[in-house]
Amino acid sequence: MQNNRRQFYIFDLELAARKAGATIPTMNEIVPILLKMKNAGRTYPVRSNTATMLIGDMAEDAAQQFITLLVRMSDTTTPNSVYSDPAAGRFDEHVKVGTVGSDFGCHVLISTAPEQNQPNIYTCAIERVPGLPFDLVRRLLSKFLNFEYHDDATFFSYLHPAGGLDANNEPRRDRCCPHVELRGRPSDTLINDINAGRISSMSLIKAEQVTPIAGAPYLTKSESELKLGIDHNNLPANLWASLRQAIRQNAQTYNTAQIKYRVPNSKRTVTVKIDAATGAPLTEMYVLSFELNNIYPFLAQSAMQIVPHLHDLAVPQFLAHRTI
């Protein structure tokens, strides 16, 4: 990670619920919860309590319908930081003590307006920061919704789908804690390469119940792979769209697809795994992203507040990826 360059990855953020018939809150209803957690300094311990996450700062742009979070994590297991000046013979190691950890901070931009014809789906851009994986950001957001669910017995309640009255002769209500899902959008490079390249193999993969293999107790069955044949003389013009549709139609049985193809005008072969239900790439390098260069003043590994000059550069690119 260079101090004058940052990369943001684009995700579809979905607000979801695991209970059938549950009413799912909008992102605008979620914003006050996140602000409440930020103002209260609420923290979330992760990695067996060796790291702590929180929302360090938050801002809302009501006019352009998005929020910005500065998600931070303090990790006590990282090595001590060292600074040196060989010409002057200096070597300074900053030794961490007790609960002090290395701080990592990433900016997260989330649309408060859903994508067109995609209820509960919101565009989200996350700054890539080594040491702070995207899934930890998702877990923090879901955990804060869980905190609110348990703190406030009236929140996330909705009219029961079956109707009826409760003991107080009031309309019966039910509760369900929503959660956050993140799915990386396929990069233009991935789509173009599959359309213009040459597929060499494809398979559908499903998870299996872990069971021992007879005669080898140290081996267990974990997944099954269905290899598919390819008729290269009968491929559609928009191969990616066709593949995605075929994969999705088999998603109830096979949760992952694996595609191996040769990059156009190259001898390089690439293998990518795709989530069958959503078409989201499961490898970071194939997720849609944008890069910001020549950032000045230079950036640190973390910050106490949203960094204005980085934020201002990221916003136009983020807004360009929305369809609201």
N, C-alpha and C positions, 0 to 999 in steps of 0.2 A: 504494500500500500504506500503510494507516494504522497508527499504532503501537498502537492499541487494538482492532484488528480483524484477523481472519485467516479465510481460506477454505481448506477442505480438499476435494480432489476424490477421488472414489471410483473405483478401478480394479479390474479382475480381473487379478491377477498370475498368470501361468502360467509354471511351470518346464517347459521343453521341450527337445527334442534333435532334431538334424537327421539322425541316422542311424537308419534303420529298425530296429526291434527293440531299441533302446537302453533300458536301465533308467534311469528318471528319478529322481533323489534327491528326498526329501521336504524340505519347508521346515525341519523339525527337523534334517536333516542339513546344511542350508546354513548354519544359524545359527552353528555353530562357525567356519566359514570367514570369515564376516563379522566375527566377534569377533576372529579372528586378524589379519585385515587392519587392523582398527581399532587393535588393540594395537601392531601393528608400524608404525603410521603410514604404511601403504602409500598411495601417491598415484597418480592417473591424469591425465596431461596431456591436455587437449582443446583444440580451436580452434587448431590449429597451434602448440601449446605456449605459447599466450598465457594459458591458464587452467589451474588445477590443482584436481582434485577429490579428496575423501577422506571417510571416515566420521569425523566429529569426536567422536561419542559414541554409545553404544549401551546399551540396557537390555532385559532380557527379563522378561516377566511369565509365568512358567510356569503359574500357577494359571488365568489367563484366556487363556492360549495366544496370545500375540502378542509381537512385539518392536517396539521403537522405535529408529529411527536418526536421528541428526542428520547429514544430508548437507550438506557445505560445498563451496563453490567460491570460489577466489581468482582474480579476473580482472584482469590487468594492463592491459587495453585500455579499461577504463571511465574516464570523466572523473574528475578530482580532485574530492573532496568539498569543499563550501563551506558555511560557517556564517556567518550574519550577524546583527547586531542593529542595524537601521537607527536606532533611537532613540538608541543610544549611539555610532553611527558606526563600528561594528566590522564588518570583513569578513575572515574567516580562510579561506584556501585551504590544504587539506592536500595537499601535493604528493607523489605517489607516486614512489619511486626504485627502480631496478633491478627485482628480482623481486617487489616489493610490489604487491599487487592489492587491489581492493575485495572484501570477503568477503560472500558470500551463503550463508545457511543455511536449510534447510527440514527440518521434522520429517516422518518417514515411518513410518507404523504398518503393520505387516504381520502378518496372522494366521499362526500356525504350524499351525493346523488347517484342512484343505481344506474348500471348500464342499460341501454335501451333493450326492452323485451327480455331482460334478465333480472327478474326480481331477486333481491337479496345478494346481488353480485355488485361489488364496488371495485373500481380500479385502485391499485395500491402500488406505490413505488418504495423500495427499501434500499437504502445505501448499503453497499457491500463493505463490511468491515471484518477482516480476519479476526477470529476470536469470538465473534458474535453471530452465530448461524441464523439464517432466516427463520428456521423452525422455532428457535427460542423466542423470537419476536411474536410469532403466532401463539406460542404457549403463554406468554405474558398477557396478551390481550384476552385470551380465553380465561386465564386464571382470575383476572380482575373482574370479569363478568361473573365468575363463580363466587368470588368474594361478595359481590353485591347481592347475589342470589341468596346467600346465607345471612347477610347482614340485614336485609330488608325483606320481611315476609310478604310484603305486598307487591314487590317488584317482579316483573316477568310473569304476571298473572294474566289470564285471558278467559273469556267465556268458554265453558266446557263445550266441546263439539257436539256432545249428545244432548245439550240443553238441560232442563230441569232446574229445581230450586234446592238451595241448601237448607240447613237447620233453622236459619233465620228468615226463611221464606224469600231469600234473595236469589237472583240468578246464580246458578252454580258456576264456580270458577275452578280453573286448574292452573298448575304452575309447571314450568319447564325451564331449565337453565340453558340459554343459547350458548353457542361456542363459535369460534372463528376457524375457518379453513382457508388455507392459502394454496393456490395453484399457479405455477409459473406459466406464463403465456409462451407458446412456441416462438422462437426467434425467426425473423425473416430468412436468415441464413439456413436454418434447418429446413424450412418449408421449400425454399428455392432449390436447395441441394437435393432434396428427395424428389422434387418434380423434374429436375434436370439431370439428376445423376442416374445411377443404375443400381437397382436393388439386387443384392446377391442372395439374401436370405431373410426370412421373417418367421417369427414364432409367437404363439400365444402362451402365456404362463399363468398358472393358477397355484395359489398356496394350498398346501396339503396339511392335514393334521400330522404333527410330528410323531412319527412312529419308528421304532428300531428296524433296521434291516437284518433279516435272518442271517446268522452266521458271522455278523460283524457288529457287535454291540456298541462300538464306538461310532458307527454310522447311523444316521437317521434320515428318513424321508421328510423333505420340507416343501418341495414344490414339484409340479409336473409341467412339462413343456410339450406343446403341440406344434410341430414344425409344418410349415405351409409350403406348398409348391407355388411357383410363380410362372405365369405364361407371359414372357416378355414380348410376344407378338400381339398381345391384346390388352395393353396398358392404357388407361384413360389419360386424357390430356392433363387434368388436375389430379395427379396421383395422390397428393397429400390428403385432399378432401375425401377422395374415395377410400383411402386406407383408414382415415379417421372414422368414417361412417361404419366400415366393416368391423373395426376394432370395437366401437361402441356397441354394436349390435350383439357382440359376444361378451360384453363386460360382466354379465351376471355370472358367467362361468369362469372366465379368464380375466383376472384383474390387471394384468400387465401385458404389454406387447413389446417385443424386441425386434428392431429393424436394423439390418446391416446393409449398408450401401456404399458405393464408390462415389467419392466427391467428383462433380463435373470437372472435366479437363485436368484430372489429377489421377495419380495411381493410389492415392490415400484412401483407405477404407475406414468407415466410421460405424460404430454400433451405438444405438440410442435406445433407451427404454422409455416407454410411454405409458401413462396411466390410462387404462382402457376406458374408463367411464368418462373422463374429461378431456383426453387428448393432451394433457399437460406433460411436458418432458420431465423425467425424473433425474436428469443430470443438469447441474447448474449451468454448464457452458452452453446449453441449448435453450436457455430461458431468454426471452426478449429483454434487452437492456439498453441503456443509453449512458454515454460517458461524458464527463465534464473535465476539461483540461485547462491548464494555465490559470488555476485558481490562486488568487492572491488577495489578502494575506494568506500565507501558508496555513495548512490545517494541522491540528494535533490529533492524537489518537482518540480523544474524547473532548467533551466540552460541558460546561455547567448549563448553558442555554443554547437554544437553536442558533446556529451560526448564520447570520443574515446573508453574507455574500455567497455562501454555498446554497442556501435556501432559494435565493433570488435566481440563481442560475438553473436550479433544478425544476422550479415551478413551471415554466413554459413547456419544457419537455414532458413533464408529467401530465399537464393538461392536454397535450397533443395526443396522448394515448387513450383518452377517454372517449366514449361514445354515449352521451347522456341525453 
